[in-house]
Amino acid sequence: MSSGYVIAQLKVTNSENYKEYVSKVTEVVKKFGGEYIVRNGEYKVVEGEDKFPRIVIIKFPSYEKALEWYNSDEYKPVKEIRLNNAEGINIIVKGI
């Protein structure tokens, strides 16, 4: 079974309120078997425009588990915090 990866690129628009998201999301990620691979580490843009400077990559046991996490009742209220305090893109991709 292939792993599933969540790749998020974000720009936090309200850092004070975003702290609540950070404090709650890890527990929900772990509940669905996810582990953080990258969580806003040092990086260098080598091509293109950097619109979203916060980068997060989460590995899940499967693509289906990543989708289950993203659409879960447990993540829904936490996701709302992120959506209200950051902008960006999220991609869920099946690994090889």
C-alpha positions as CSV (number, residue, x, y, z in Angstrom):
1,M,0.0,0.0,0.0
2,S,1.3,3.4,-1.0
3,S,1.7,6.2,1.6
4,G,-0.3,9.3,1.3
5,Y,1.3,12.8,1.7
6,V,-0.3,16.1,2.6
7,I,1.7,19.0,1.1
8,A,0.7,22.4,2.4
9,Q,2.1,25.8,1.5
10,L,0.7,28.6,3.6
11,K,0.9,32.2,4.5
12,V,-0.3,32.9,8.0
13,T,-2.5,36.0,8.0
14,N,-3.2,36.1,11.8
15,S,-0.3,34.6,13.7
16,E,-1.8,35.0,17.1
17,N,-5.0,33.0,16.2
18,Y,-3.0,30.5,14.1
19,K,-1.3,29.4,17.3
20,E,-4.5,27.6,18.3
21,Y,-4.4,25.6,15.0
22,V,-0.8,24.5,15.7
23,S,-1.7,23.5,19.2
24,K,-4.6,21.3,18.1
25,V,-3.7,19.8,14.7
26,T,-0.9,17.5,15.8
27,E,-3.2,15.4,17.9
28,V,-5.6,14.9,15.1
29,V,-2.8,14.1,12.6
30,K,-1.5,11.4,15.0
31,K,-4.9,9.9,15.5
32,F,-5.0,9.1,11.7
33,G,-1.5,7.7,11.7
34,G,0.1,10.8,10.3
35,E,3.6,12.0,11.0
36,Y,5.2,15.3,10.2
37,I,8.1,15.1,7.7
38,V,8.5,18.9,7.2
39,R,7.0,21.6,9.4
40,N,8.3,25.0,8.3
41,G,12.0,24.2,8.2
42,E,14.7,26.3,6.5
43,Y,14.3,26.3,2.8
44,K,15.4,28.1,-0.4
45,V,13.3,28.9,-3.4
46,V,15.3,27.9,-6.5
47,E,12.6,28.4,-9.1
48,G,9.3,30.3,-9.2
49,E,7.7,32.8,-6.9
50,D,7.3,32.2,-3.1
51,K,3.7,33.1,-2.4
52,F,3.3,30.8,0.7
53,P,6.4,30.7,2.9
54,R,5.2,28.1,5.4
55,I,5.7,24.5,4.1
56,V,4.3,21.4,5.8
57,I,4.5,17.8,4.6
58,I,2.7,15.1,6.5
59,K,3.0,11.4,5.8
60,F,0.1,9.0,6.3
61,P,0.0,5.2,6.1
62,S,-2.0,5.5,2.9
63,Y,-3.5,7.9,0.4
64,E,-7.0,6.9,1.7
65,K,-6.0,7.6,5.3
66,A,-4.7,11.1,4.3
67,L,-8.1,11.8,2.7
68,E,-9.9,10.4,5.7
69,W,-8.0,12.7,8.0
70,Y,-8.6,15.8,5.8
71,N,-12.4,15.1,5.6
72,S,-12.8,13.9,9.2
73,D,-15.2,15.3,11.8
74,E,-12.2,15.6,14.1
75,Y,-10.2,17.8,11.7
76,K,-13.1,19.9,10.5
77,P,-13.2,22.4,13.4
78,V,-9.4,22.6,13.5
79,K,-9.3,23.1,9.7
80,E,-11.7,26.1,10.2
81,I,-9.1,27.8,12.4
82,R,-6.5,27.4,9.7
83,L,-8.8,28.7,7.0
84,N,-9.7,31.7,9.0
85,N,-6.1,32.6,9.8
86,A,-4.0,31.6,6.8
87,E,-4.2,31.3,3.0
88,G,-2.5,28.8,0.8
89,I,-2.8,25.5,-1.0
90,N,-3.1,21.9,0.2
91,I,-2.4,18.9,-1.9
92,I,-2.9,15.2,-1.0
93,V,-0.8,12.9,-3.2
94,K,-0.3,9.1,-3.3
95,G,3.3,8.1,-2.8
96,I,5.1,5.5,-4.8
